[in-house]
Amino acid sequence: MESHVRGRRGQCGRPIGSGKRASVGAVCGDGMIVNNREEKANPGLWPSLREDLRTLLAEDVFRVWFDDLRPLREDGEKLVLQAPNEFAAIWLCDNYRGLLEKRIAHLTGRTMAVELEAPPEPEPEDAPPQSRTAQRRSAAIRKFDEADLINPRNTFANFVIGPGNQLAQAACVAVANDPGRAYNPLFLYGATGLGKTHLLQAVAHGALGKRTRIKIVYTSTEKFTNEFIRAVQENALGKFREIYRRVDMLLIDDIHFLSGKERIQEEFFYTFNELFESQRQICLCSDRPAAEISRLESRLVSRFQWGFVADIQVPDLETRIAILRKKALAMRLALPEEVLQLLAEGVSTNVRRLEGALNRVAGYVAFSGRQINCEETRRLLQDIFREEAAKMVHIDQIQRQVAEFYKVTLADLLGKKRPAGIAFPRQVAMYLCRLLTTYSLQRIGSEFGGREHGTVIHACKTVEGAMEQDASVRNAVETIREMIR
């Protein structure tokens, strides 16, 4: 049974994953490659562009990132370059594709798109036939849709473990080692940019690394929904169900998007049941616990909680520094410890944003050709630091603002009294704490007189329901939210 993986497209217009374009062949010198044929007649634009970059960039930057690039194809509208490896292709695409296109426009007076590709994976000549067959099958496993592959960087080896994600990471490793038996279903939740998608895709990589015959589908809830709608329109529900109900492992991202979609929830309910009853692995990611997903059927909530539920929390300072060190090492970027410390302190709520800040620093170092210090880092990232500071909302701020708005004392808001005039403002405060901060349910409950996390969940659902039914409640909550901001 051939296996499949579904994921995301890279930013270069090519799939990011272990599957490579079959038309790419070997490269000799600066020769052009088209469908495995060497074009010797016309060297194309690359030689002049290469020399232009050599004079423009610092010597070490050019040597590390551009010296080993080779042209693959050029058709007047697009130049395709081959990087020495997968990481270099991704890095150049993310950080230098714009520069390449600008320099082409400067040299030729016309616009031309640039794409970066990784080289094809060579097959060892001395491998026995059975081994080569297994390698071909392993490569096929990773293909579900040629335009849609999981990110090759999202592996367990590239995931930095800290107190906020240690439990989730351990559960994911266990699932990858023993799908369908260790923890089924596995439900991960946490705020945006904390590594849920990374771990979900790492499970796929880990399972593929241990088995040549395993069928995996990775997708988002939005894509699942769109494909279901298309299947209904085209009278192809049988094919749709064959894809999602005949897999060994189903990985679904952003499951909270099921909220309010009754027909999709019903379809997913039966898909879940069939996979679970046949002991096939289900992994789900959400930005909130299952019990907090509004308008989600109770039968789905209970099923999502059957297996193992893990919360991914905001990484602490030490973990953020470790993440930066690992990313900088992968970029071959040497930064002073004080700069790493400044970055980790300045961007604290979102790992993805932290990586973006590091990329900006890396670009500055590459273009300037010199080391960066804390003063230059502050100036370079002042907009990011300012936005991060504005986002930092603390529980006591919310409590004071809610108490002031509803004309109750802070002591009453945090106390044990339960009259309606106090209970509902307290619930609003809990709801806003959950909405505007990254604190766990347990932490929020403890800040309201030592209440349980279940009380916080109930408060959030009560306020959400009141906002849906009563416009005045919705306006009041939005007003408080703006005041806090």
Secondary structure, 3 states (H helix, E strand, C coil): CCCCCCCEECCCCCECCCCCCCCCCCCCCCCEEECCEEECCCCCCHHHHHHHHHHHCCHHHHHHHCCCCEEEEECCCEEEEECCCHHHHHHHHHHHHHHHHHHHHHHHCCCCEEEEECCCCCCCCCCCHHHHHHHHHHHHHCCCECCEECCCCCCCCCCCCCCCCHHHHHHHHHHHHCCCCCCCCEEEEECCCCCHHHHHHHHHHHHHHHCCCCCEEEEEHHHHHHHHHHHHHCCCHHHHHHHHHCCCEEEEECHHHHCCCHHHHHHHHHHHHHHHHCCCEEEEEECCCHHHCCCCCHHHHHHHCCCEEEEECCCCHHHHHHHHHHHHHHCCCCCCHHHHHHHHHHCCCCHHHHHHHHHHHHHHHHHHCCCCCHHHHHHHCHHHHHHHHHHCCCHHHHHHHHHHHHCCCHHHHHCCCCCHHHHHHHHHHHHHHHHHCCCCHHHHHHCCCCCCHHHHHHHHHHHHHHHHHCHHHHHHHHHHHHHHC
